[in-house]
Amino acid sequence: MKFAPFSIRWWLQDRSTGQMVIAQRPNLILCLCLAGMMANFFFNDVALLLIIGKAFWLGFAADEFLRGVNPMRKVLGIAVAALTIFT
């Protein structure tokens, strides 16, 4: 597909199958991220949980950036990494 950043199809199309991909089933890393958020909610004074939670989010971001099937997924990875690092 040619470079067309103003096209929704360009952002959402899976480059290998040609199908539109907006969301996929949650993966293990995303489940761990959500579990880390819950743990931080209930035990918000534990620094180790915060560090582990951030490590999970960075792992999720790296997975999306490296294995994302379309540009939107790759940008999602960059955005999650930036938010995790700077918050």
Phi, psi and chi 1 to 4 in degrees:
 res  aa     phi    psi   chi1   chi2   chi3   chi4
   1 MET       -  135.8  176.4  171.3 -133.0      -
   2 LYS   -72.3  159.1   66.0  178.8  179.8  139.1
   3 PHE   -67.4  116.7 -179.3   69.8      -      -
   4 ALA  -146.7   75.2      -      -      -      -
   5 PRO   -64.9  -12.6   24.7  -33.0      -      -
   6 PHE   -94.1    4.6  -63.3  110.3      -      -
   7 SER   -99.9  128.2  167.1      -      -      -
   8 ILE   -60.9  -40.6  -62.9  -66.5      -      -
   9 ARG   -59.2  -41.9  176.5  169.1  -68.7  -75.3
  10 TRP   -60.9  -39.9 -177.6   82.6      -      -
  11 TRP   -71.9  -33.7  -77.7   98.6      -      -
  12 LEU  -107.4   -6.9  -60.5  177.4      -      -
  13 GLN   -81.5  130.0 -173.4  174.9   30.0      -
  14 ASP   -67.4  123.3 -176.5  -23.0      -      -
  15 ARG   -69.0  -24.5  -60.5  -59.7 -172.2 -110.7
  16 SER   -89.1  -32.2   61.1      -      -      -
  17 THR  -110.2  -20.1   65.0      -      -      -
  18 GLY    83.8   -1.4      -      -      -      -
  19 GLN   -82.9  155.5  -65.7 -179.8  -18.8      -
  20 MET   -80.8  129.6  -59.7  -71.8  -82.8      -
  21 VAL  -125.7  115.1  176.7      -      -      -
  22 ILE  -104.7  -47.9  -64.1  172.1      -      -
  23 ALA  -139.4  152.2      -      -      -      -
  24 GLN  -125.0  167.7  -63.4  171.2  -38.3      -
  25 ARG   -57.9  144.2  -74.1 -178.7  -77.1  161.0
  26 PRO   -60.2  141.8  -21.5   29.4      -      -
  27 ASN  -103.3  175.7   54.4   26.3      -      -
  28 LEU   -60.4  -42.2  178.0   61.3      -      -
  29 ILE   -62.9  -42.1  -61.9  173.3      -      -
  30 LEU   -64.3  -39.5 -177.2   57.4      -      -
  31 CYS   -62.4  -40.4  -67.9      -      -      -
  32 LEU   -65.5  -37.4  -69.1  172.4      -      -
  33 CYS   -61.6  -45.8  -68.3      -      -      -
  34 LEU   -66.4  -38.0  -62.9  174.9      -      -
  35 ALA   -64.9  -38.7      -      -      -      -
  36 GLY   -64.0  -38.3      -      -      -      -
  37 MET   -63.0  -41.9  -78.0  178.7   58.9      -
  38 MET   -64.3  -42.8  -64.4  -78.5  -67.3      -
  39 ALA   -63.3  -41.3      -      -      -      -
  40 ASN   -66.5  -31.4  -79.9  -36.2      -      -
  41 PHE   -65.7  -43.2  179.2   75.5      -      -
  42 PHE   -84.6  -29.7  -70.2  112.2      -      -
  43 PHE  -125.2   68.2  -54.0  102.8      -      -
  44 ASN   -76.7   -5.2   58.4   -1.9      -      -
  45 ASP  -100.6    7.0  -68.7  -24.7      -      -
  46 VAL   -97.6  109.4 -179.3      -      -      -
  47 ALA   -65.2  -35.5      -      -      -      -
  48 LEU   -61.4  -39.0 -179.0   61.3      -      -
  49 LEU   -65.0  -36.7  -73.2  176.9      -      -
  50 LEU   -64.8  -43.1  179.3   64.9      -      -
  51 ILE   -65.3  -44.4  -67.5  168.4      -      -
  52 ILE   -64.2  -42.2  -68.6  170.4      -      -
  53 GLY   -60.6  -43.9      -      -      -      -
  54 LYS   -65.7  -36.5  -74.2 -163.5  176.8 -100.8
  55 ALA   -64.1  -40.1      -      -      -      -
  56 PHE   -63.4  -43.4  -74.7  150.3      -      -
  57 TRP   -64.4  -39.0  -79.2  111.8      -      -
  58 LEU   -66.6  -35.4  -71.6  174.1      -      -
  59 GLY   -64.5  -42.4      -      -      -      -
  60 PHE   -61.7  -43.9  172.3   75.0      -      -
  61 ALA   -62.5  -44.1      -      -      -      -
  62 ALA   -63.9  -40.8      -      -      -      -
  63 ASP   -62.1  -44.9 -176.2   48.6      -      -
  64 GLU   -64.9  -42.1  -72.8  -65.0  -34.5      -
  65 PHE   -67.8  -42.7  179.7   71.7      -      -
  66 LEU   -81.4  -34.4  -63.5  173.3      -      -
  67 ARG  -113.9    7.6  -66.1 -171.2  -40.1  136.1
  68 GLY   -60.1  140.0      -      -      -      -
  69 VAL   -89.0   -7.7  -63.9      -      -      -
  70 ASN  -150.7  167.2   56.5   33.9      -      -
  71 PRO   -59.7  -33.5  -27.4   35.5      -      -
  72 MET   -61.8  -40.4 -170.0  -90.1  -52.2      -
  73 ARG   -67.3  -37.1  -54.7  -75.0  -65.4 -166.2
  74 LYS   -68.0  -41.3  -67.1  179.9 -177.1  -66.6
  75 VAL   -65.6  -37.3  169.5      -      -      -
  76 LEU   -58.1  -43.4  174.4   66.8      -      -
  77 GLY   -60.7  -44.0      -      -      -      -
  78 ILE   -64.4  -42.8  -66.7  169.2      -      -
  79 ALA   -64.3  -43.8      -      -      -      -
  80 VAL   -64.3  -41.2  168.0      -      -      -
  81 ALA   -62.8  -44.9      -      -      -      -
  82 ALA   -62.6  -46.1      -      -      -      -
  83 LEU   -63.1  -38.4  -74.8  171.6      -      -
  84 THR   -67.5  -41.6  -58.1      -      -      -
  85 ILE   -71.2  -42.9  -68.6  168.3      -      -
  86 PHE   -94.0    5.0  -63.3  114.8      -      -
  87 THR  -119.2      -   58.8      -      -      -
